Amino acid sequence: MQVKNAATKEDLKKRLRRIEGQVRGVEKMVDDDRDCHEIIQQLAAIRAAVQQASLLVVRSYASQCLLEVHDGESQQAIIEDLIGVLSKTT
């Protein structure tokens, strides 16, 4: 599956760049010996941002794969594949 929608792709790239910046920020916090509470807060924010980026891709997957007919692949097989992928992310 590919993210084909240009707006979705751009939104995903923007989210990933923001996450990358957050991770670099946490790395700097560790280097600067910042308080563990502050670091944990930032890590929680990163986890939430990654979750939102994942949901964006899941929505794209659902709209592209579940609504389109594929070469002999049943919707049930596609749904099972999606559930399998999602079960690895939790």
Phi, psi and omega in degrees: 000139178238151172277106187265329182291123185298320181293319178295317179299316180293319177298316179297315179298320178297316179297318181294323177295321178296317178298317178302317178295321178296319180296317177299323178297319179293321177301318178294321178300319179295314179300326182273007180055044178289162182300138181302324180300316179295320180295316179298319177300316181292322177296322177295321178295321178295316179300317178296320180293320178294320178299317179294321177295320178298317179297324177299316179291321178298317178299318179297315178302312182298315183289326181277314189269322183280334183264348180255148177276135179242162183308085175073359181274126182282157176299325179299318179296321179294318178297316179297322177296315179298316179297320178298317179295314181295326180293337178280345184264355182255000000 
